[in-house]
């Protein structure tokens, strides 16, 4: 019995040493020792995947990281939930504070696996901090660096400020098999061809009526390359003609350095898109050069057709850009839903839109008429 007690004593001592070792591990500076809630607007948040905790529900296989737990609490838990209760499970972190139109905003940032950050929102009442159970942009959601939270959190707390240029693994092409990439590229081409067909346009500017006219005038071979941009914009039109809109920009670049832009604006409806406005714009050598420089600056040739960094959504705007040269090959097509300044496709389509603004007045649509937004 004495030997058994002695063995238990040794095991207890060893277990206490192990527990002490883990408890003494130095946590990042944005964690707080003890259970006091600390408001601190200075200490930087640190991304540390090793601090991620998973709570398992007894008797089930359900696992709750901080995001899932908070969403469960928001949706199903009656009554208020103290921040201290959350902190006791997932770690006590400093709270940020700012005032927005006389409303006090409190938030903190937790790490999630694979370069995601969770922004948790609280409110202060009667000397206690509670979980704010409302869902809204920048709070009680997980984000990566593709989302700009400027204006909702301090600039030093945006995902890009904390994570730098690190993205989730699924945002890189090498995460996918060649077959998956080929299927995704084929889907992009299928969507592009669908919009061309619905607009009553050929799949390529090289097959257009304009090119036929040039061929009859023995000028067809003066075309160096073509660019077709398509923008599908949700809720583009207002008033009696309200609905979704489609913009098509066909650019012909000639060997003498000049060009021509054919502009189309459609209302997206079935069984065919309805043409609202069309314009023909002659482009100078300087304008074509500026456009070429934009393509080069943003490395168009190395932009993937399907970019796994892109989000997919129902509303907003979808952009397609296809470039073909005079050799008659299929050219290169790129695509993105709601591109931001982070991406070359955004800057290229903006450069094309600016060419239109410089020459014509577009009668309807939120892209060219901001008052309709």
N, C-alpha and C positions, 0 to 999 in steps of 0.2 A: 504494500500500500504506500509506504514511504517513497519507494522508487517511482510509483505511478504518479504520486503528487509532485515529486521532483521533476518528472518528465513534463507534466502539465505546466509547472512553473517555468521551465526552460522554454516551452512553446509560447507561453504567455509573454515572456520577456522578448523572444524573437518577434512575435506578432507586434508587440508595442514598438519595437525598433523599426519594423517595416512601415507601420502606420505613421510613425514619427518622420520617417524618411519622406513619405509622400506628402505629409502635411507641411514639411519644411521646404518642399520644392518651391522655388521662387516664382510667383505668378507675375504676369505682366503688370506694368505700372498702373494700368487702368482698372485694376481690381482693388477692392478695399478689404483690409483685414477686419475681422469681426463682423457684426451685423448692423453697424450704424450706416445710415444712408448719407452719402457725401455728395454734395453738389460741387462740381469742379469743372470750370470752363477752360482750363489751361492744359491739363495733362493729356497728351495725345492718346487716342485709341490705338490699340495694337492688334493686328491680325495674328492669331496664334491658334492653329487648328488643334493643337494638343489640349487646349482648354475646353473643347467641345464636349458636352456631357449629354448622355442619353439616359432617360428615365424609362424603365420597363414596368409596365403595369402587371401586378401580381396575377398569376393564373392565366395570362393571355400572352400573345406574341406581339402585342402592340408596343411600339417604342416611340418615345416622345423626345425630340430635340426641342430646343427653346422655341422655335417657330411653331411646331405642331402643338406644343403645350399651350402657348399663348393663344393660338387660334381655338383650341378646345375650350380654354377658359372664356374667351370672348363669346363663343357660340352657345355654350351649354352651362356654364357655371353661373348660378344665381348669386346675386349679391356681389359686393366689391372684393377684389383680390389685392392684398397688399404687395407692394414691390418686394418687401422683405421676404415674403413667402416664395416668390419667384427666385430671389437671390439665394435663398437657402438651398435651392435645388440646382441652380445653374451658375452660381457664383455671384458675389456682390460686386457690382461694377459702379463706377462713378456715374452720376447723372449730369447731363448738360441742362442748361436753363437759358431760355430767352423769352422775350415778351413780343407777341404778335397781336397788334390792335387790342391792347389791354388784356389779352389772354396769355397766361403763363404756360409755356411749353417746356416739358421735361422729357428727355429721351436718353437712351443709352444704346450701345452697339455691342452685339455679341458676334463672335466668330461662328461660322458654319463650315462644314467641309467643302473642299473644292473651290475655294476663293469666293465664297458668298458671305455677306454680312447681313445680320438681322437687326433691324432698327425697332426698338421697343419704346413705346410711348407711355408716359405716366401723367398723373395730375396730383396736385397737393391739396389736401383738405384736412382741417382740424389737426394739424401737426403730424399728418401721416401721408405717405406717398402710395398711390394706388395705380393699378394698371388701367390705362384708358382703353376701354374695350372697343373703341371705334376703329374701323379700318379706313385708312385714307393714305394718299400718296406720301411716301417717305417714312411712315410709321406703321409698325406692326406688320411689316413685310420684309422679305429677304431680297437683296439686290447684289448685282456684281457691277463691275466698272462700266458696263454699257449704259447704265442709267445715271443721268445727271440729277443729283438731288440738291443742286445749288439753290439757295433761297428757302429751302425747307430745313436744312441742317447747316451747321457752320461749315465753311469751305474746307476746313481741315478734317472734317468728318465725312466728307463724301466718299463713296467707294473708291474712286480713283486716287484720292488723297491717302487713303489707308492702304490700299492694295497695290498701288503703282499701276503697272501694265499687266498684272496677272489676271488671266481669265479662267473660267471653268474649263475642264478638259474637253467637254463636248463642243467647245467653240473652235477647236482646231481640226483641220482636215485629217490629220494623221490619227484622229480618234475613230475614224470611220473606215470601213473596208472600201476598196475600189468599186465594188458592186453597188454599195450604198451611195457613193458619190455619183456614179454614173446614173443611177435611178433619179437622184435629186436633180441633176443637170437636165435629164430628159423631161422631168416635170416642169422645170423652168421654161424650156423651149416650147413645151406644149401650151403653157399659159400664154407665152408671147404670141404664138401662132393663133391662139384663140382670139386675142384682142385684135390682131391684124384682120382676121376673118370677120369679126363682128363689126369692124370699122369699114369693111368693104375695100381693104387695101391688100395689095400683094404681100407676100411674106417678106419680100426684100425690096428696097427702093430701086434696085437694078431692074426689077420687072414692072415698074410703074409706067403709067401713060407718059409721064415726062421723059423717061428714058427712051421710050418708043419714038417720041418726037425727035429727040437728039439723034437717035439712030438714023431716022429718015433724013436728017440734015448732015449726016456723016460726022457728027460731033460726039457720038456715044463714047468713043475711046479717049475723049478728053477728060473723062471722069477718072480721078485717081482712087477715090474711095467714097464710101457712103457711111453715114451714121443715122441710125433710127433710134429715137428715144420715145418711150411710151410711159405716160404717167396715168395711173388709174387712181382717182381721188374721190374718196367717200364724201358725200354731202357737199359736193363741189358747187352746186347751183342753188340759188335762193329764189324766192318769189314763186310765181306760177309755174316756172319751168324747173322747180327744185328737183334735185336728185343727184346721183353720182355723175362724175364727169371723166372724160378720157382726153388727154392731150397727146398728140403725136407730132413729133418734130423730125422731118426727113431732111438731112443735110447732105448735099452733094459737094464734094471737095474736088476741084479741078486741078489739072496738072500745072496751070499757070499760077496757082496759089490762091485764087479767088474761090468763091463758092456760092451756093444758093440754098436757102432754107425754105422748105414748104411746111407751113404750120396748119394743123387741124385741131379743132376743138369739137368734141362730140358729147352728146348726152348719152349716158349708158342706159340703154333700154333694149328690150327684146321686140322682134327677133333680130333687129340690127341696131347698131348705134346710130343716133340721129346727128347729122352734121349741123353744128351751130355757127361755126365761123371757120374760114380758111384764108390764108394769106401766103403770098410768095415774096420772099425777102432776098435781095442780092447782098452777098457778103463780100467785104473787101479782103484784100490780101492780109491786112493787119488783123482783121477779125478772125479769119481762118487760122492765122498764125497763133493768135491768142488762145483759140480753142485747142489747137494741137499742143500748145505749151501746157494747157490744163491737163490734157490726157497724159502727157509725159510726166508732169509733176506728181500726179497721183497714181502713176505706175499702172495705167489701165491694163496693159498686157499681162500683168501678174495678178490681177484681181480675179478670184475664182468665179465661175458662173454661179454656182450656189455657194454662198458664204455661210458657214455654220454659225458665225457670230450673229447673224441676223435673227431678229424676232419674227414671229408670225402672228398676225392679228386680223380681226374682222374689219375694223374701220381704219381710217388713216389713209396713207398713200403708198402705192406700190410703184416702183420704178424699174424699167427695163432699158438697157442700152446695148445696141448691137452695132458693131463696126464690121464692114466688109470691104475688101479691096477689089481691084478690077480683075483679079485672077479668077473670080467666080466661085471661090470656096465658100464654105458656110460662115466664115468669119468668127467673131468672138461675141458672146452674149454674157452680160452680167445683170444681176437682179438683186433687189433688196426691198423689204417692206419697211417703211418709215426710216430711211437712212438718216443718220445724224452727221454732224461735222467730223466725227471720228473717221468717216469712210470716204474714199475717193469718189464713189458713185454720187454722193451728195454734192460734192463740189463740181463735178462734171455737169450734172443736171442743172445746177444753179447757173453755171456759165451759159448753158443753152437758153435757159429762161431769160437771162439778161440780154442775150442777142435779140430775142423777141421784143422785150421791153424797149430796147433802143430804137426799134423801127416801126412798131405798130401798136395800136391800142386794142387790147383784148377786151371784148365787150362784157363777158360774163366769166364767173369762176373765181374761186378764192385765191388761187395762186397769183393772179395778176390784179385782182381787185380786193385788197385787204379789208375794205369796209364790209365785204360780204362774209368775212370770217365770223 
